């Protein structure tokens, strides 16, 4: 059984908001959170439930704990959905893929997980300062000093991560890349090689990141002429004690930077866009699928 504690916060309605979900599985605790620049408290409450559920594998048995009567009663008592009509279908989809039990908890009544979700949501909304000790960040110790996490007791498991990103440019620049006519040479081939090389050196680039023995790393580049973009997808695999999300993200980032560097002389308006993790599998946290 998995427990998820959710909360949302907003500095005004509408205003800057934040959401948080505390996921507890097999004694392990992790935090999923985010924010939006202009939103409402109710939207953040719904978003916390959506993202919390999406962070766990389909068909999981899960109890969602929320202090939002708006969310709980809309789901369990069929309150009318007159507002936030774009979010309710997302929540319905996340619920349908899992065995979900809903539990209302009284806010600010001393439940430590509810208090933690509230604190993180407020941090995302800019209403509170981070508290590294209570939030339980794994890369700082109780005194706030940076540290590398000890993963020695974890078993080696098969792990995979997929990341994506894009480089947006002028149509003429994309045409040069397509025709392999950029003065600096083969843009796609060089970017692919740079991404692979960078992924293999991730632990040297990102402080406190564990060295990973990659068993597979691919960088795929596709030209999207409708958007004047080069879309980049990196897939990293390993059998190790910790995941390869950073390796996949590093591969995408450096491939994008390489494209930018090779083309910047002819296009000053290029923009690196939407570098993000879209999928991870393996490890205790289970599979996380953020995009198809």
Secondary structure, 3 states (H helix, E strand, C coil): CEEEEEEEEECCCCEEEEEEEEEEECCEEEEEEEEEEEECHHHHHHHHHHHHHHCCCCCCEEEEEECCHHHHHHHHCCCCCCCCHHHHHHHHHHHHCCEEEEEECCCCCCCHHHHHHHHHHHHHCCCCCCCHHHHCCCCECCCCCECCCCCCCCCCEEEEEEEEEEEECCHHHHHHHHCCCCCCCCHHHHHHHHHHHHHHCHHHHCCCCCCCCEEEEEEEEEEECCCCEEEEEEEEEEEECCCCHHHHHHHHHHHHHHHHHHHCCCCCCCEEEEEEEEEEECCCCCCEECCC
